[in-house]
Amino acid sequence: MTTELVVDVKNQIKHALEEVKKKNIENVFFVACGGSSALMYPSKYAIDREASTIDAHLYSSNEFIHRNHSKLGQNSLVILCSHSGTTPETVEAAKFATSKGALAVSLTNEPGSPLAQASDVVLKYEWGQEANAFTTNYSVIYQLVFGVLKEVEGNGKFQAIEKSLENLQSVYEKAASQLHDSAVEFGKQYKDEKIIYTMASGANYGVAYSFAICILMEMQWIHSHAIHAGEYFHGPFEIIDEETPFIILLGLDETRYLEERVLDFSKKYGKKLVVLDAKDFDFSDIDEGVKGYIAPLVLNFVLRKYADNLAEQRNHPLSKRRYMWRVEY
């Protein structure tokens, strides 16, 4: 692990929490678009589970402005994210948040971006194959959120989260090695599919959402939909058959039962099931009390490996776009 980058992340978090302490935080708004929005789901889940006095809300950037939540104000923390820092809707959302007196803390890979300039505090995360897990976006936002819980409510899980995130890279590497062959086979087996569904619940739902709309739809032009496991038996299960592919994620949080129920039923009627179960990975270096929160990070990492192989087999790079950044919209 690059010590300098780790220290830098910790210092950034420390600065953000110093600003948080100046406020009487009563609610947290998670605001972003697309894949950055999916990043927010596990953190909102954490606040919902851990907080007793803080409300948590998650909005797409444009809706955040137009909905104009009645509780948004001086006692609000607004956490935003845009990888490039140029997403127009998110930049405007940061400006809107500060205009209401809220503390706007933004995560981005570009600290000199318009989003950074529009925010009160900027958290720069690392990105790419060489980045250590501790310095990436999912880790940084967890450090912020559990730091807020510690400062506002005295929650005692910050150290456990921080230590577990410091060990996360080794979990990633073991998982990548363990599922290398499965990821390659996924690319070969599903390269010609016209539709692939993804399903999860709880802290893991954001991972399913991101894979469906960002990887499959945006980056591979494959029809998809993220199905919440709790909603599967209220309509979506009618389309399960032997020809319809489903990716089913099983996590380690309190909603795992929903995912297990879905899997049990799907095995009876479906044949094209890709099951990624967090229980199959080595979490021995992760604190027992936060494994449920760390699971979606590992599932997200593994799914990216599956995406890489799918893109290779389809001869369709993940960077290829038809409309995004190419036409006016």
N, C-alpha and C positions, 0 to 999 in steps of 0.2 A: 504494500500500500504506500502511495506517495505521501509521506508525512506532511509535506508543505501544503498539499491540497486539502488534506484532512483537517489540519489546523485552520486553514482558511475557512472551510465550511463551518467549523465550530465557532470561529470568531464571528462569522456572518450571523449565525443563529443567536449568539450572545447579544449582538447588537440589536437584532430584531426583537428579542425578548426584553431588552432594556426599554424599547419604545412601547412594547405591550404593557409594561409595568406602569407607564405614565397614564394609561387609560383604565377605565372601569369596564372591562370587556364583559358584555352580557350575551353577545351573539357573534357567530362566525359565519361569514358567507364565502363559499367556495365558488369561484367564477372563472370560466374558461370556455374554450370551444374544442370540439373534436377529441383528439387523443389527449390533449391537455386537460380536458374536462374529465375524461376517464381516470386520469391521475388522481382526481379529487375524491373519488368514491371511497377508497379505503380509509382516508383521513376523516371524512364525514362519519363513516361507520364508527371510527374510534371515538370521536366526540360523543356520538349518540350513545355508545356503550359506557364511556368512562365519566362523562360530565354530569354534574347534578344541578349546576346553575347556568350553564352555557347552552344556548340553542344553536343548532347547526343547520345551514341551508345550502343547497347546491343549485346553481343556475348556469345555463348557457349565457354567455356574455351579453348578447343582445336582449334576451329576456330579462336579465338582471336590471337593465336600465328601464325597460318599458314597464316591468311589473312594479318597480319602485316600492319595494317592501316597506311596510309601515314601521318596522323596527330598525331600519337602516339609519344610523346616525352616529352621534358622538361615542356611543358605547359599543360600536361595531368594529370588528376586525374583518377586513375583506382580503382574502388570499386569492391571488390571480396567477395564471400561468400562460405563457406563450413561448414556445421554443425559440422562435426568431425574435420575439418581442415586437413584431410588426403587425400582428393580427388586429385589424382596425377595430373590430367589435370589443376586443379585450382592452385595447388602449383607451377607448372611450369609456369602458366600464370602470377603469382605474380613475379616470378624471371625474366620473360621476360619483364614485365612492368618496373621494376626497372632498368633493363639493358638498357632500352631506355631513362632513366632519368625521368620517370613518378613517381608520388607519388602514392604508392600502399597502400590503406586502406582496411583492410580485416575484415569482420564480421565472428565470429565463436563462438561456445559454448565451445571451448577448447583453451584457451589462450596460452598454451604451445605447440601447435601443429605445424607440419611442415609449414602449411600456415602462422601461426603467425610469425614464424621465418623468413619466406621469405618476409614479408611485412614491410613497413615503420611504419605503425600504425595499432594497433589491437583493434577492438571493440568487447568486450565480451558481448554476450546477454544471457538472461535466457531462459529456455525451460521447458515445461512440464505443467501438470495440475495446479501446485501451482504457476507458474510464473505469475506475474502481467503483464498485457498487455503493460505497459509502458516500461518494460525491455526486451521485446521479439524482435525478428529480424525485423519484419515489422516496428515496432516503432523506433528502433535504426537507421535503414537506412533512414527513413523519417527525423529524427532529423539531421542526417548528411547532407542529400541533401538540406533541407531547410536552414540549417546553411550555406552551401556553397553558396546558392543563396543569402543569406543575406550578407555574407562577400564579395562576388565577385561583386554583382550587386545592393546591398542595398534593396533586396526584403523584404517586410514588413510582410510576413506571418509566419515567424519563431515562434513568440510568440503564434500565433493562433494555429499552429500545435502542439507546445509543450503542451499548455494547453489542447487542445482536446485529445491528447494522454494520458495525465494524467487522463482524464475522461473516457478513452476507456474501462477500465475494467468493469465499470458499464453498458456500452452499451453491452458488451459481455454477461454479466450475464443476462440482461433483454432479449436479443435475444435468448440465450440458453433456458431460461424458456419458452419463447413465442412459440418456435418451437420444444419443446421436443417431443410432441406427433407426430408431422409431421415427425421428424427424425426417431422415432421408426417405424412409418408406412412405411417410405421409405425403411428401411431395410427389412421389411416383404414383401413388394410388389415387390421389385426388386432383391431379393437375387438369383433368378434363371436366371436372364438375362445374355445373352452371350455378349451383346454389349450395351453400354450406351454412348451417345454423350454429350458433354458439350459445351456451347456456351455463348459468351459474346463479349464485345468490349471495346475499350478505356482502362481506368485504371484497369478495371476488367478482361481483357483478360488473364493476368497472373494467375489469380485464376482458370479460366477454364482450362488453360494449365496444371497447377499443378495437378488439380483434375483428369484430363484425364490420364496424363502419370505417375504420382507418386502414386496416390491412386488407380485408377481403373486398370491400366496396371501393375504397379510394385507391388503394395501391395495386389491386389485382382485377378490378372490374368484375368481381364475382358477386352475385346477389347473396345477401345475407341479412340476418336479423339477430339481435341479441335478445334472447328469451330469458326472463327471470324464472328461476326454478319454481318459485312460489306461484307463478301464473301458468305453468305448463299444463296443469289439469283443468284450466279454465278456458280452453280453446286450442292452444298450440299443439297439444298431443294428438289432435285429429290428423295431423299431417305426417306422423311417424309411420314409416314403412321400410321395406328392405332396400329401397333405392335412395332414400333421403339421408344425406350425411349430417351428423350432429357431432359437435365438439362439446363434451360435457366436463366441466371443471368441478372438482371437489376440494373444498378448502378445509380449514381446521378451526373455523369459528363456530359460533352458536347456531348458525343456519345450515350446517352441514346436513342435517336430517332432510332438508328440502331437496338437496342435490342427490342424496342417496335414494330417496323415493323416486325421483325422476329416472335415475340410472336403472333401478330395479324394473321399472315399467318398460323403459326403452329397450332393455335387453330382450324382452319378450317379443317385441314386434319390429325392432330395427336391426339392421346388419352393419350399416356403415357408421359405427360409433367410435369416436376417438375420445378416450377417457384419460384425463390428466388428473391424478390424485396426489394432493400434497403429502399424504401419508407415505407415499412411496419414496420421498426424498429424504436426505439426511439432514435433519434439523437439530442434531446433537449439540451444535455450537450456538443454538438460539435459545434464549431464556424461555422456559416453559410457559410463563405467564403472558408472553406476547407472540407465541407461535401463530395464533389465529390472525394476527395483524401482518405478520411477515409472509404468510403463505401466498397472498395475491401477488406480492413482488416476485416470488420465485415462479409462480405460474405465468406471470407476464413475461419474464425472461425466457422461459422455456418456449412459450408460444411464438416468441420472436424467432427462435431457431427453426420452428416449424414453418414460419412465414418465409424465412430465407430459402429453405429448401423447396417450398412450393413455387416461389418466384423463379428459382433456377430451373426447375423442371418445366415451367410454363414459358421460359424464355421471355419473361415479363418482369423487368427490374422493379423493385419496390419504389424506385424514384420516378417511374414513368407516370405521367398524368395526361388526361385528355382535355380537361377544362381548368383545373386548379393552376393558378399563376399564369395561365396561357391566354385566357379570354377575360373580358370584363364581366363582373358579376357582383 
